[in-house]
Each structure stands twice: as C-alpha cells, then as structure tokens.
Amino acid sequence: MKNEILRFRVMAIVSGVMSLLLWFVYMPVKLGWVASSALSHIIWIPMVHGYLYPVYVLTAIQFAMKAKWSLMKMLGLILAGTLPVASIAAERRVVRSYS
C-alpha cells in the first residue's frame, strides 16, 4: 500500500502544479491578458498537462481500488485532479488517513 500512496502523492502534486500553471499562467497569456509574445515560451504547459492528467487518473484509480474505496469516493478523487488545488488537498487527506 505504501507504493500506491507514494505514486498517488507524486502524481497529485505534479497534476496540481500543472493545473495551476495551466489556469494561472497559460490561460491568461492565451486569452490576451498578458503580453502574447510569452505564448511561444509556455506552449508546453497544456501539452504536459494533457499527458500527465491521464496518468493521475490511472494512479487515483489504482490507489482507490487498493484502498477498497466506493465508486463515488473514487470519482471524487479523480475529479479532484480537475481543479488546481483540489488534487493537492486530496493528496493531503489521503496521506493523513493512510500514513
């Protein structure tokens, strides 16, 4: 169970950071709230986020199945990856409960 917790922790933090970058760095630049010349330097953010979020989902499913969580609790854990800070908050809850 420790390996699943560690994997989930890493992916929750990485997914949370990438989501923060996507919402608060990439989107303001893309929508024109910041100088558009910066867009070429941060174009990697949505691509990396797009590849890492499915890994987060699979890691969350693996952890929830190992912990024998209900389907609704598992869906909550998966959906926590969609909001910038929610995956980090979910990671803290999991660590507090299982460590």
N, C-alpha and C positions, 0 to 999 in steps of 0.2 A: 504494500500500500504506500510505502514511502516514495517509491519511484513514481507512482502515479501522481502523488501530491506535488513532488518536485517538478515533474513535467507540466502539470497544470499551473503551478506558480509561475514558472518561466513564461509559458505561453500567455497567461493572463496579464502579466506585467508588460510583455512585449506588445500584445494586442492593444492594451490600454494606452501605451505610449504612442503606438502608430495611429490609433484612433484620435488621440489628442493632436498629433501632428496634422492629420487629415482635416479635422474640424477647424483648428485654430491657426494653422499655417497655410496649408494648401488652398482650402476653400476661400479664405479672404483674398488671397492673391488671384485665384482663378476668377472670382466674381468682380475683380477690379477695385477692391477696397484698398489695395496696396499696389505699389509700382508693378506693372505687368512684366518688366524685364526680369524679375525674380522667378517667374514661372519656369523658365528653362533650367534653373538650378534645383527646383524642388519637384520636378515631374516624376521622380522616382517614388515619392510618398504614396500615391494611390496604387501604384503597381506592387510595391512591397506589402502594403496593407491588404491588397487583393489576394496575394499568395499566402499571407500569414493567417488571415481570418479563418479559412477552412481548416488549417492546422489547429487553431484554437478550438474550433467546433469539435473536431475529432478528439482532441485531448480532453475536452469537457465531457464528451460522451463516454470516453474510456474511464475517466475518473468516476462519473456518476454511476456507471454500471458496476464498477468495482466496489463503490460505497453502498450499492443497492438502494439508490435513491428512486423515488417515484418519477413517472414521466413528467409530471408538472414541475417538479423541482429541477429535473434535468433541463427542461425547456427554459426555465428561469436562468439557469447557469449559462446556457447557450446565448440567450438574449442579452445577458449582461455584457457580452462582447460587442454589442451594437452601440452602446453609449460610452463616451470617452472614459469616464471614471468608474463606471459600474463594474467592469471586469476586475479592476484593482480592488474595489470594495468586496467583490465576491471572493477574490483570492484571499483577502484578509479573513473573511468569515470561515472559509474552508480551513485555513491554517489554524485558526483559533479552535475550531471544532475537532480537528483530526491530529493535532500535534501535541 
